[in-house]
Amino acid sequence: MNTTTFSLDNARALDQADPLSQWRDEFHIPPAPDGGDSLYFTGNSLGLQPRRVARYLQEELDDWARLGVQGHTEARRPWMPYHENFTELNAALVGAKPHEVVQMNSLTVNLHLMMVSFYRPTAERPAILIEKPAFPSDRHAAASQIRFHGFDPDRDLIEITPREGEAHIRPDDLMNLIKAEGHRIALVLLPGVQYYSGQVFDMATITEAAQAKGAKVGFDLAHAAGNIPLHLHDWGVDFAAWCSYKYLNGGPGAIAGCFVHERHARNESLPRFAGWWGHDKSSRFKMGPEFHPIPGAEGWQLSNPPILSMTPVLASLEIFHEVGMNALREKSLKLSDTLWAWLEERLPERVDVITPREDKQRGCQLSLRLKQGNGREVFEELERNGVICDWREPDVIRVAPVPLYNRFEDLYHFVERLEAAIKG
Ligand SMILES: *Cc1c(COP(=O)(O)O)cnc(C)c1O
């Protein structure tokens, strides 16, 4: 870490020197009660609206008004192949080949569709490995898949937890578990970035170790996509799924992304839940009874794409493409280093950061735990003072400075208001 001391002048100097500072103007920043900009640190939960979304949506509404059904082929972005607009953008975002990615459905739906194909339990190998505490939806999805196949989550859902008194999972503990239990694990389903602690998992190493044991490996990238650089193809991950409304700013409930490694692209023997949009494009409208999947991730699509829910994501992914994940990551680390250093400078006896310290083990988010145990009250006081961060039971305040629209000055005001809230 190489950071400056806590002062408004230093914060402003960092903003002056920031090559990405102008991107903030591309977003609507929610106003604070006093009329100024709020301090928005929940880009990890719901990203802000890019200004260009309204224009893109209006274009689709106009095309629908003007063209009716002919918009499928005649709209300025024709609706029939609309999802193809996302291919290059998603491939760059997650480090994939174009035919390995598709924009479809929502996150939990995609996790289920992927498990239909890649969770194939047997009596000898029935288990799914997840982390604890996992995001509830992931746990529900995994446990229900286990039950669906006639197995028992009490026995066959393996949950790796941090050690007693520790806040995140030791990478060595995870490796040792995979080595010891790998023979009975059918699927490893872990997050890229853990939603509670902000811990980044070493996806390359996990994939290699679990596959060597004969397991399939899928990642939930809800908190990783748009947050950290990803190389899913090179890492050899079997599948991944992510939502588009957190770091990706695609709007509440936005249509999600999905990755299937090309080694599975042409495997027609994989079980899958099929729909017409996954069928070979050249014969789709012959409306025949046989199903021939498109080779690659597109072959897992079910329905024709919901244009009005896809459009904000398209607008937003273009921004990621224009800025580039490497530039974003560089600023992101500067932001979180600065926040961490200022917390240590001002509040060393009061605040613990439970996110791992090492750069490669964290993304934008820092998870704060108050040593005096009054986190909930402090959080509520922050809310009254124009700070938008979030509270996660039992005792964590999550703060995610994101490089597209957060400023160093935001961090200064955050630490100032946190100090005031703690010290009263
Ligand atoms: C945000 C999030 C979800 C949300 O799932 P939806 O299907 O989009 O509602 C699921 N899992 C994780 C890990 C998340 O962070």
The ligand as an ORCA input file, in Angstrom:
! r2SCAN-3c Opt
* xyz 0 1
  C     -26.936    -11.331     -5.692
  C     -26.728    -12.780     -5.603
  C     -27.739    -13.681     -5.998
  C     -29.075    -13.188     -6.464
  O     -29.727    -14.141     -7.257
  P     -30.864    -13.721     -8.305
  O     -31.198    -14.987     -8.946
  O     -30.261    -12.686     -9.225
  O     -31.988    -13.107     -7.529
  C     -27.456    -15.032     -5.913
  N     -26.267    -15.484     -5.478
  C     -25.274    -14.642     -5.096
  C     -23.966    -15.174     -4.613
  C     -25.483    -13.274     -5.132
  O     -24.529    -12.440     -4.729
*
